[in-house]
Amino acid sequence: MEELVLAERPVWLLLTIAVVAIVLLLVLIIKTRLHAFFSLLIIAVATGLAAGIGVGDVIDVVIAGFSTTVGTVALLVGFGAVLGRLIEITGGAQVLADKMLDTFGEKRAPLALAVASLLYAFPIFLDAGFIVMLPVIYTVARRLGGSFMLYVLPSIASFMMMHALLPPHPGPTAAATVMGADVGLVIIVGLLIGLPTWYLGGYLVARVIARRYPDTPVPALLGEPREVPKDERPSFGSILLVLLMPLVLIFLNTGMATLEASGSVTEDNVLLQFSRLIGATPVALALSALTAMVLLYVLPRRRKGQEVGGLLEELVDDALSPVCAIILITGAGGAFGRVLTETGIGGEVANGLDAMGLPLIVAAYLVTTAMRIAQGSATVAATTGASIMAPAIMAGDFSAIAVSAVVIAIGSASIGWSHVNDSGFWLIGKFCGFDTVTTFKTWSLVGTTISLVGFALSALVFVIAA
């Protein structure tokens, strides 16, 4: 898209427009009950026009934001939903739930789900990993009863912390690269800060919030539950294989990319090229979904002489149908975020904060927070915040641990303060069956407490190590 020419607007007016736009959006969704997809697109266009984007350009900006977000999310959500539905419909989720409850006990089920989510979230993006974990969360929640919140919020906290604070997730990886930090050291410091951050700001807070919603039902967004007889369920090893496959493929890609960056392998290395193909997250999920189709569905039915083709097609349709609306809403959220980004609101505020002479790690957190609130994307916020702060880091004499702590502070800022311009706000909220207000009180609140605790701990490490 060609560079936009914006009509001049003072910063105070741009900020006012952004605030009014968010308020009007919430009124449309909560009060008038207009569908979020339409509400987001209407407000995105109106905000662009009010902020100075020309009539001939505003639709292009909205379409660019929508298509970029959908292009990223649709494949992850689509393949993840199919994989999750296959695990549920074949009884795999019941196998995992039984194994988890036998190992940890019913009282520790929320903690077990949260720890499993931590492990699964290490290499996989938040949205894709969470959707694959959902059938297991659904099954445990239905089995044990009580509020769905008790089981899903701790898992959400796990995915949020890992996505924000630890490479190879894109935000912290980009921040570490821009600021010249050692990615391996960032992972170590990120774990030292991230695990207590997850427990204090994520898991415990999620448990407290869940008590406020004692009667939240388990949604059926991936299809109606089906109790599969024990003798028809797949083996634990088969389920583990299809779940671990994307992790292994993504780790292979990350490892080869690291070797290339260090000069150990060259661009024309066959394994490097192959890992780039199969280790891309959408491809890894697609291969896992196809493997699950064959291993969990096709082969067991063919052994019994049962029909496969038409039923498999119907199963995939059932998995994809509920997520279409979620993908559209997520894309509309990306369009609104893109409009706010193009107005330059976040950049103006961030530059002002950077010039205030605050302690470096405080400025890094506030600058990234401004970008997060202004445009929604955690990855963009972390990358932009790191780019703004990089000259100060380069000019200072900071230890490698101190620089890693700044990267973690930036990552912490990027996950907090989520609201209606964040595609994740809509994606996770809709998959959990939350309305807009409930999403604010759960997803947004957990992310913000993780953000604050992560910043406090990273600031402590920075002071000690600087």
Secondary structure as GFF3:
##gff-version 3
##sequence-region A 1 466
A	DSSP	alpha_helix	11	26	.	.	.	ID=ss1
A	DSSP	pi_helix	27	31	.	.	.	ID=ss2
A	DSSP	alpha_helix	36	50	.	.	.	ID=ss3
A	DSSP	alpha_helix	55	89	.	.	.	ID=ss4
A	DSSP	alpha_helix	92	104	.	.	.	ID=ss5
A	DSSP	three_ten_helix	106	108	.	.	.	ID=ss6
A	DSSP	alpha_helix	109	121	.	.	.	ID=ss7
A	DSSP	alpha_helix	126	144	.	.	.	ID=ss8
A	DSSP	alpha_helix	149	165	.	.	.	ID=ss9
A	DSSP	alpha_helix	170	178	.	.	.	ID=ss10
A	DSSP	alpha_helix	183	197	.	.	.	ID=ss11
A	DSSP	pi_helix	198	203	.	.	.	ID=ss12
A	DSSP	alpha_helix	204	211	.	.	.	ID=ss13
A	DSSP	three_ten_helix	230	232	.	.	.	ID=ss14
A	DSSP	alpha_helix	236	262	.	.	.	ID=ss15
A	DSSP	alpha_helix	270	278	.	.	.	ID=ss16
A	DSSP	alpha_helix	281	292	.	.	.	ID=ss17
A	DSSP	pi_helix	293	298	.	.	.	ID=ss18
A	DSSP	alpha_helix	299	303	.	.	.	ID=ss19
A	DSSP	alpha_helix	309	343	.	.	.	ID=ss20
A	DSSP	alpha_helix	345	354	.	.	.	ID=ss21
A	DSSP	alpha_helix	360	375	.	.	.	ID=ss22
A	DSSP	alpha_helix	378	395	.	.	.	ID=ss23
A	DSSP	alpha_helix	400	415	.	.	.	ID=ss24
A	DSSP	alpha_helix	423	431	.	.	.	ID=ss25
A	DSSP	alpha_helix	436	439	.	.	.	ID=ss26
A	DSSP	pi_helix	440	444	.	.	.	ID=ss27
A	DSSP	alpha_helix	445	465	.	.	.	ID=ss28
###
